[in-house]
Amino acid sequence: MDLHLSGRNAVVTGASRGIGLAVASGLAAEGANVVAGARHITAELAELATRHGGRVRPVVADLSTEEGAQRLSDEAVSAFGGLDVLVNNVGGLRTRMGGFLSITDDEWRWGLDVNLLAAVRMTRAALPHLLERTAANIVNVSTVMSFLADPDVYDYTAGKAALSNFTKALSKEVGPQGIRVNTVSPGPVATGLWTRTDGGIAPSVVAATGIDQEAFLKEITSRMVTGRFTEPEEVADVVLFLASDRAGNVHGADFFIDGGMITTM
């Protein structure tokens, strides 16, 4: 299926690895021009840029600042002449195994900033340029945890729930102006977020509880009807569809990509 994304201009945040890298790769493969924002340029992102030449432009930007968000937006306009698609993928999670009373104001601020306000800043910077296009759109990456709240990740679930709410509210404002806004909400995805040793969910839980990591991951997969984690490319496929005019009347919606983890209607 031709998604009609060739020649479209996109900004993808958090593009150095995982879902963001998969989205940037998928957009480039469809012929889109991509500004790939990241705090650090990984070898994988650099290789993607090399493979697609000037159509993928890695840009170092810190979305905890307005200047960082503006840098990504301005790069799309200066390099490609405009902006059609914004994918707010930046997010972050730190386990809070000590319970609610152990979480400081600074830790709450970190979680809300990276999971909500980074997308707010990026959207504020991009919206004037999106409004200049005839059929622009925004896709925000939330999580099923915005519905399945967990005290081990208080600030993450609160921030992502706010992001989902922000997306719906924004869709009501800008939809009449020709900008579609949608959310994708993945369940557990097979990325380093779960397994990396520097703050990954599984190692953090293991360190706090002493349980076996393999057993913990097996218990997590048992919560999905499919019995496995989602692959980053599977999330990217839904993002690309929503970014395309094939989804021209899909607006203000939230798509779960969770292997059946949410069992209610």
JORATA-V593769 format. One record per backbone hydrogen bond with DSSP energy under -1.0 kcal/mol. CO is the residue of the C=O (numbers start at 1). NH is the residue of the N-H. If there is no record, write none. Layout:
co: [CO	CO]
nh: [NH	NH]
This chain:
co: [5	8	9	9	10	11	12	17	18	19	20	21	22	23	24	25	26	27	28	31	33	34	35	36	37	38	42	43	44	45	46	47	48	52	53	55	57	59	62	65	66	67	68	69	70	71	72	73	74	75	76	76	77	84	85	86	87	87	88	96	99	100	104	105	106	107	108	109	110	111	112	112	113	116	117	118	119	120	121	122	123	126	127	130	136	137	138	139	140	143	144	144	147	150	152	153	154	155	156	157	158	159	160	161	162	163	164	165	166	167	168	169	170	171	174	174	175	180	181	182	183	184	185	186	188	189	191	192	193	194	196	197	200	201	202	203	204	205	206	212	213	214	215	216	217	218	220	221	224	230	231	231	232	233	234	235	236	237	238	239	244	245	247	253	255	257	259	259]
nh: [8	33	84	85	35	87	37	21	22	23	24	25	26	27	28	29	30	32	31	7	10	57	12	59	15	61	46	47	48	49	50	51	52	55	56	34	36	38	65	69	70	71	72	73	74	75	76	77	78	79	80	82	81	137	11	139	13	89	141	99	102	103	108	109	110	111	112	113	114	115	116	117	118	120	121	122	123	124	125	126	127	130	131	133	180	86	182	88	184	146	147	148	149	153	96	157	158	159	160	161	162	163	164	165	166	167	168	169	170	171	172	173	174	175	177	179	178	138	252	140	255	142	257	144	230	191	194	196	201	202	200	199	204	205	206	207	208	209	210	216	217	218	219	220	221	222	223	224	227	190	234	235	236	237	238	239	240	241	242	243	247	248	250	183	185	187	225	226]
